[in-house]
Amino acid sequence: MRLPRPASPKALWTDIREFLGQRRPHQWLAAALALAIPAAIGITFFYDTLDAHRVSPTVIYLESWPADRSTEEIVAKQKADEQRRQALEAERRQQFQRLEDGLQNMGL
C-alpha cells in the first residue's frame, strides 16, 4: 500500500479557508467562548503564582528575661499573664453575649 503524497501549503490554506467559510456566526461565538474561558483561567493561575513566591520577612519579637530571676518572679509573671488572658476572655464572652441578646431581641 502506497502512502499519499504530502499536500502543499497552498492546499492546506485552501482547506482551512473552505472549512472556516462554512461556519455560521453562532458557531464562531461558541468557538470564541470555548477558547476564552480556559485562557482566562490559565492566565489567572499564572498571575496568582507570581504573588505566591513573594514572601515578606516575618519579624518575631521575644521577651528577654534576666538569667538569674527567681522562681517567685516567674510564678508572679505567669499569674499576671493568666489574669490578663482571663480578662480578655471575659470581655470577648461579654461581646458574644451582647450579640446573642441582640439576635434574640430580633427573634432569631
C-alpha positions as CSV (number, residue, x, y, z in Angstrom):
1,M,0.0,0.0,0.0
2,R,1.4,3.3,-1.0
3,L,1.2,6.5,1.1
4,P,-0.4,9.5,-0.4
5,R,1.8,12.4,-1.5
6,P,2.1,15.2,1.1
7,A,-0.1,18.1,0.4
8,S,1.3,21.5,-0.4
9,P,0.9,24.5,2.0
10,K,-1.3,26.1,-0.7
11,A,-3.7,23.1,-0.4
12,L,-3.6,23.4,3.4
13,W,-4.6,27.1,3.3
14,T,-7.3,26.3,0.8
15,D,-8.8,23.6,3.0
16,I,-8.7,25.9,6.1
17,R,-10.4,28.8,4.2
18,E,-13.2,26.4,3.0
19,F,-13.7,25.0,6.4
20,L,-13.9,28.4,8.1
21,G,-16.2,29.7,5.3
22,Q,-18.8,27.0,6.2
23,R,-19.1,28.1,9.8
24,R,-22.2,30.0,10.9
25,P,-22.0,33.2,13.1
26,H,-23.2,31.4,16.3
27,Q,-20.5,28.8,15.8
28,W,-17.8,31.5,15.8
29,L,-19.2,32.9,19.1
30,A,-19.2,29.4,20.6
31,A,-15.7,28.8,19.5
32,A,-14.5,32.2,20.8
33,L,-16.1,31.4,24.2
34,A,-14.7,27.9,24.2
35,L,-11.2,29.3,23.8
36,A,-11.6,32.4,26.0
37,I,-12.8,30.7,29.2
38,P,-9.8,28.3,29.6
39,A,-7.4,31.0,28.5
40,A,-8.8,33.3,31.2
41,I,-8.5,30.6,33.8
42,G,-4.9,29.8,32.8
43,I,-3.9,33.5,32.9
44,T,-5.5,33.8,36.3
45,F,-3.5,30.9,37.6
46,F,-0.3,32.3,36.1
47,Y,-0.7,35.7,37.7
48,D,-1.7,34.1,41.0
49,T,1.5,32.1,41.1
50,L,3.6,35.3,40.7
51,D,2.4,36.6,44.1
52,A,2.8,33.2,45.8
53,H,6.6,33.3,45.6
54,R,6.9,36.8,47.1
55,V,7.2,36.2,50.8
56,S,7.9,39.2,53.0
57,P,10.2,38.6,56.0
58,T,8.4,37.9,59.3
59,V,9.8,39.7,62.4
60,I,9.2,37.9,65.7
61,Y,9.8,39.8,68.9
62,L,10.7,37.9,72.0
63,E,10.7,39.0,75.6
64,S,14.1,38.9,77.3
65,W,14.4,37.9,80.9
66,P,17.4,38.0,83.2
67,A,19.0,34.6,83.6
68,D,19.1,35.0,87.4
69,R,15.4,35.6,88.0
70,S,13.8,33.7,90.9
71,T,11.0,31.1,90.8
72,E,8.8,33.6,92.6
73,E,9.3,36.1,89.9
74,I,8.4,33.5,87.2
75,V,5.2,32.5,89.1
76,A,4.2,36.1,89.6
77,K,4.7,36.8,85.9
78,Q,2.6,33.7,84.9
79,K,-0.2,34.8,87.3
80,A,-0.2,38.3,85.8
81,D,-0.3,36.9,82.3
82,E,-3.1,34.5,83.2
83,Q,-5.2,37.3,84.8
84,R,-4.7,39.4,81.6
85,R,-5.8,36.4,79.5
86,Q,-8.8,35.7,81.6
87,A,-9.8,39.4,81.4
88,L,-9.6,39.3,77.6
89,E,-11.7,36.1,77.5
90,A,-14.3,37.7,79.8
91,E,-14.5,40.7,77.6
92,R,-14.9,38.5,74.5
93,R,-17.6,36.5,76.2
94,Q,-19.5,39.7,77.0
95,Q,-19.3,40.8,73.4
96,F,-20.7,37.5,72.2
97,Q,-23.4,37.7,74.9
98,R,-24.4,41.2,73.7
99,L,-24.6,39.9,70.2
100,E,-26.7,36.9,71.2
101,D,-29.1,39.1,73.2
102,G,-29.5,41.4,70.2
103,L,-30.3,38.5,67.9
104,Q,-32.8,37.1,70.4
105,N,-34.5,40.5,70.6
106,M,-34.9,40.4,66.8
107,G,-36.4,37.0,67.1
108,L,-33.5,35.0,65.6
